[in-house]
Amino acid sequence: MTRRTLDRRTFVQTTAAVGATVALAGCGGSSGDGSDGSSDGSDGSDGSDDGSDGSDGGSDGSDGGSGGGGTLSEEPNYDGFFDDVSNYDGTVDMRDADEVTVNVGANDGLSFGPAAVAVSSGTTVVWEWTGQGGDHNVSATDGEFESDTAGEEGHTFEHTFEEAGTYTYVCTPHEAVGMKGAVYVE
């Protein structure tokens, strides 16, 4: 009979492998076919996301209310603007929507959700406060638009983008912690 003692190296290797398996077990959001894991209704479901899974209804960080929701195949060049932004995960393609909603105080309360959206010229972007993370504002880095500073849930600010280009903005009170966003207009 052979008795193995559990040395430190074996213990670390084993727990790392188990930890990776456990961590991956909850990451099944993608079906492996390039989709975001949501249903288009062709499988018999209604294709909706009612937010019952703890989300706010949108798989792209938005409120689920408007736009296409996929990411752009070719990312705009933001010149490092998003380097310190924790929730930036690509530009969400919402070019087919007349109006797009961006949450103010998303995720941890100190983010815009989604962080970056692509829209067509003439689209109105509505920023809607979640009531999380304290008082926020929306301030274009080039000074083109700026909201009042507010903290109450449901407060809104909107701007219509007529000209093509990249418009970056920040929450002035929380810029230092990476509360930044962008609207890419085609």
ChimeraX attribute file (.defattr): number of C-alpha atoms within 10 A of each C-alpha:
attribute: neighborCount
match mode: 1-to-1
recipient: residues
	/A:1	3
	/A:2	4
	/A:3	5
	/A:4	6
	/A:5	7
	/A:6	9
	/A:7	8
	/A:8	9
	/A:9	8
	/A:10	11
	/A:11	11
	/A:12	12
	/A:13	11
	/A:14	12
	/A:15	11
	/A:16	12
	/A:17	12
	/A:18	12
	/A:19	12
	/A:20	11
	/A:21	11
	/A:22	11
	/A:23	10
	/A:24	10
	/A:25	9
	/A:26	8
	/A:27	8
	/A:28	9
	/A:29	11
	/A:30	11
	/A:31	10
	/A:32	9
	/A:33	7
	/A:34	7
	/A:35	11
	/A:36	14
	/A:37	13
	/A:38	13
	/A:39	14
	/A:40	11
	/A:41	10
	/A:42	8
	/A:43	8
	/A:44	8
	/A:45	9
	/A:46	10
	/A:47	12
	/A:48	13
	/A:49	15
	/A:50	12
	/A:51	13
	/A:52	8
	/A:53	8
	/A:54	7
	/A:55	15
	/A:56	16
	/A:57	17
	/A:58	18
	/A:59	18
	/A:60	20
	/A:61	23
	/A:62	25
	/A:63	20
	/A:64	21
	/A:65	15
	/A:66	16
	/A:67	20
	/A:68	16
	/A:69	23
	/A:70	16
	/A:71	17
	/A:72	15
	/A:73	10
	/A:74	8
	/A:75	12
	/A:76	14
	/A:77	9
	/A:78	13
	/A:79	7
	/A:80	8
	/A:81	14
	/A:82	20
	/A:83	10
	/A:84	14
	/A:85	20
	/A:86	16
	/A:87	22
	/A:88	21
	/A:89	14
	/A:90	19
	/A:91	24
	/A:92	27
	/A:93	21
	/A:94	23
	/A:95	21
	/A:96	15
	/A:97	18
	/A:98	16
	/A:99	20
	/A:100	24
	/A:101	23
	/A:102	27
	/A:103	23
	/A:104	35
	/A:105	26
	/A:106	25
	/A:107	18
	/A:108	11
	/A:109	19
	/A:110	25
	/A:111	28
	/A:112	31
	/A:113	28
	/A:114	27
	/A:115	29
	/A:116	27
	/A:117	27
	/A:118	27
	/A:119	25
	/A:120	21
	/A:121	17
	/A:122	17
	/A:123	20
	/A:124	18
	/A:125	20
	/A:126	17
	/A:127	23
	/A:128	22
	/A:129	25
	/A:130	19
	/A:131	19
	/A:132	18
	/A:133	17
	/A:134	15
	/A:135	20
	/A:136	26
	/A:137	22
	/A:138	25
	/A:139	20
	/A:140	19
	/A:141	16
	/A:142	10
	/A:143	9
	/A:144	10
	/A:145	14
	/A:146	19
	/A:147	16
	/A:148	13
	/A:149	16
	/A:150	15
	/A:151	18
	/A:152	15
	/A:153	13
	/A:154	13
	/A:155	15
	/A:156	18
	/A:157	19
	/A:158	18
	/A:159	16
	/A:160	13
	/A:161	19
	/A:162	13
	/A:163	12
	/A:164	14
	/A:165	13
	/A:166	14
	/A:167	19
	/A:168	21
	/A:169	25
	/A:170	22
	/A:171	27
	/A:172	18
	/A:173	15
	/A:174	17
	/A:175	15
	/A:176	12
	/A:177	13
	/A:178	20
	/A:179	28
	/A:180	30
	/A:181	28
	/A:182	23
	/A:183	21
	/A:184	25
	/A:185	19
	/A:186	15
